[in-house]
Amino acid sequence: MSAEAPLIAILVASDRASRGEYEDKGGPAAEEWLSRVVTSPVRYLRRIVPDGCDSVAEAMRDMADVEGADLILVTGGTGPAPRDQTPEALEAVIDKRLPGFGEAMRLASLAEVPTAILSRQDAGIRGQCLIITLPGKPSAIATCLTAVFRAVPYCLDLIGAARIETDPELCNAFRPK
């Protein structure tokens, strides 16, 4: 565990945003949500890559292995469209899958939109890094993070990542006594 503040990486998978044709709103939405909820000092790294298995997997590997991210949030590429390959990229880079994250995110999203069953959010561990895939829509990002983030700090503890604390009024993180 490093003495530096934890590194949270936000990876945006979007063909249009990576070409500058579209202003990404997912990455800023994820960082804004985190900045309200996480109370411990953290560092952020944000990157935009084109959709596709290879580009997303390469960025995840770099963020985890080279940059040393403790947590990676990936927005976009989780739908059923042909270029939506974020789940395949995640599968290619993780050591261990955590399917409960995807189940909880879809269940929370289903309370808001019937098309939530089309989303393929997921999570997994690479070394000492937790990777969570999210939709690209800002409101859906908030819904999904709210659904799962109570478990994130303890998961980071368990895998040997840096410790983060949350505002209990906004996200009462669970850590067993």
PyMOL commands that set and color helices and strands:
alter all, ss='L'
color gray80, all
select helices_A, chain A and resi 15-18+26-37+53-66+86-93+99-110+114-118+138-159
alter helices_A, ss='H'
color red, helices_A
select strands_A, chain A and resi 7-13+43-49+71-75+96-97+123-126+129-134
alter strands_A, ss='S'
color yellow, strands_A
deselect
rebuild
show_as cartoon
